[in-house]
Amino acid sequence: MTETDVLIVGGGLAGLSAARGLRGKKKYLLVEKEARIGGLASSVSRNGFTFDYSGHLLHLHWKETGDLILRLLKNNHFKLKRNAWIHLAGVEVPYPFQANLYGLPEKIKSECVSGFLAAYNNSHKPYALGHTQKSPEVFSRWTRRVFGEGISKYFMLPYNAKLWQYPLDRLTADWCAPFVPMPEPREVLEAAYARKKRAMGYNPVFYYPERDGIQALPDALAAGLKDIHTGCQLESLDIKNKTAFIRRLGAVKYKSLINTMPLKYFAGLIKSPPDGLRKLSARLRHNSVHVLNLGVKGTSSKKHWTYFPEREFLFYRAGIATNFSRNLAPKGRDSLYIETATDGGKLDHAAAEKNIFRGLVKGGIIKRESDIVEKLWLDIPCAYVIYDADRNKALPAILSLLKARGIRSIGRYGAWKYSFMEESVKEGLETARELLIAG
């Protein structure tokens, strides 16, 4: 039987960062079910194209992790100013929608501005998320209270319905900060009538590797690390005896365990689970995202991505990855990523392609379907975790039950939250420190 101080489940950014924090200080063993490290922050090469699992960009907000990431990438990174748009009513306006209303048809703009001002005047604390209430505020109510009827009608409600694939009168709004920009009235008015473009939000500037796609980041984190085992999937877990059963490795005895795989499915692998754990984990929900990566004949667009809230478009976002780095495609070609969400179910790729191709032409992303020279579907079965009343009740109880048994569940999916890459790195390092302090 293999023995280790810390067993790390998952070789994504959180797991690799935890291993990096433990390196040389405590014995660890990291297992990753795929043949390569990186999790969803990985890249696939195909006929000269490099495709990521969707648009994975580095938003750096903390000095320690930001410095570490850039130091690990060395000179292999670009710093980019976001160039994102919304396609609506046959026109395009810059993101964020609520702070860039200038280019909209006058009727729509008037509805959005008047609705926003009415909402702002009617609410004493328009941007509060309702945390003092007995139950969190649902998104459909929150967006109308904060942004008014117009902005909600034309963008917030249709876009989030396409993204989350979950009823917006049940989706809670506690995921919104810091992901939904919240301009003041002066900023909304200036952007609507004086055409002052507002680059708001948590990602107005971001970083991306110059070479090798986002795979460059997990590869850099893993450099110099030992005891990483790929192709080794957690099959079951005996938490009473602190023993994991790993494909290809057999039984692994541990003192502490760090989980980064989706919490809902991790809990399902536990033998003889604590009372209530099965019922609690059954209350966790998620959507699925299906990413159609395309290689196309060169495009002249400089946009990074465009949001498509209207129902006539199957996809909710279309991005041009080669505007992050030209090295993602052969010369004279571009790399696109097109994102479509489902409620956790599968997507008929063949049927979806026909709809998507028509939408890309109509939306101005490509000129004609014959411009497509390469395609690759990358499905993300567990993509965005659903924020609802069930999650808010179940999640703290699940994490508490696990921690009491020496298990820390971290990262976007281990902690079951809406997050970004730097935060996963930060949590991995912090969890390693906790274990070192605990001895």
Protein Blocks (a to p, Z undefined) as FASTA:
>chain_A
ZZdfbdcehjbfklmmmmmmmgokaccddddfbfbehijmccddeehiacdehjaddddf
bfklmmmmmmmnmmnccdddddddddeehiacdddfklommlpcfklmmmmmmmmmmmmm
mpmblmbghlmpmbdcdfklmmmmmnommlmmmmmmmmmmmmnopafklbccklmpmkbc
cddfklmmmmmmnopacdedjklbccddfbhpjmlmmmmmmgopahiaehiacfbdcfkn
opacdehklpaddfbdcdfbdfklmmmmpghiaehklmmmmmpccdddddddddddddfb
fbfbdcdfbfklmbfbdcdfklmpmklpcehiacdddddddehiacdfklmmmmmmmmmm
mnomambfklpcbdcddddfblcdcddfklmmmmmmmmmmmmmnopacedjklnopaddf
klmmmmmmmmmmmmmmnZZ
